[in-house]
């Protein structure tokens, strides 16, 4: 059974940093890309970044470029999202997701990121 668990969220001041983790189980981790999304209260879920199986291709939403960095450690079945210079508008629940090319789409439970002074 595919399982994704995010961690690393929390409360941070504007300009601060957080590193989120997404640990996967139940499938061969290095076969699929990992995507990160976020959802602010009262808003739709939005795409943040996608990292290919061996990190050869990483795409970012415009708001993430230059501030967020996606990475992964396939030996640990874990993907990471390093977020720097966080701003109040980055406050959201952050989710990781794997789309197994028609075999199913799986989401983690999310981790809350709050940026506030």
N, C-alpha and C positions, 0 to 999 in steps of 0.2 A: 504494500500500500504506500502510495506516494505521500510524503509528509514534508512540509516546509515550515521552518520555525525562524521567525525574525527575532532579533534582540538588538540591544544597544541604544534604543531610544531613551529620551529623557527630557529634562528641562535644561535649556542652555540660554545664555544671554546673547543678544544680537552681536554678530561678529564672531561668535564661538563656533566650535566644531563638534561633530559627532561622527562615529563610525558605526554603521549598522551592519549586522551580520544576517545571513540567511543560510541556515544549515538544512540540507536536504537528506532524505532517506527514502528507500523504497524503489529506487531506480538507478540506472547508471548515470551518474551526475555529469560526466563529461560528454554525453551524447547530445545535450540540449542547451540552448541559450537560457539565460536567466534574465527576466525583466523585473524592473522595479517600477512601482506605481505609488502614487500618493493620493489621499483623499482628505481634503479639509472639510471641516464641519459645514454642512449645507451645500457642498459643492460636489460635482461629479469626480469620479476617480480619473486621474490624469497620468499619462506616461512620464516616467522620469529618465530611464535609461535601459538599454539592452546590451548584454555582453554575450558574445558568441561562446561556443563551448571551450575554445582554447584562447579566448580573449583577443583573437586576431582582429575582431571587428567590434567596436563599441560605439553605440549611438546615444546621443543625449538630447533631451528636450532643450529648447533655447534657454530656459531659465536655469538649467543645470550646467551649461557650458562654462568652463572656467572656474566653477566652484565645487562641483561634485565629480568624484572619480569612482568608477566602477572597477572592481577587480574580482578575481576568484582564485581559490586554491583547490584544485580538483582532488588533490590527495586528502583534503579534509572535507570534501563535499560541501564546501562553504563558499558563498559569494559575499562580497562586501560592497558597501556604499559609503565612501568617505565624503563627508559634507563639510565644507569650510565656508567661512563668512556667512553663517546662517542669519536669516532675517525673519522678522515676524511672519511674513507671508509664506515662509516655508513650514509653518506650523500645520501639521497634518498627521494622519496615520499613514505609515509607510508599509507597503506590502511587497513581497517578492512573489514571482509567479513563474511557472514553467509550462510551456505549451508543447506537448509531446506530439506535435504534427498529426493531429487527428485521433490520437490515442487518449486524449484527455487534457484538460487544462486544470492546473492545480495552483491554489493560492495558500499562502501562509495566513496566520491570524492577524498579522499586522503589529507594528510597534509605534507607539505614540511619540512624536517629536513636537516639543513645544518650545518656541523661541520667544522669550519675553524678558524684559528687564525687571 
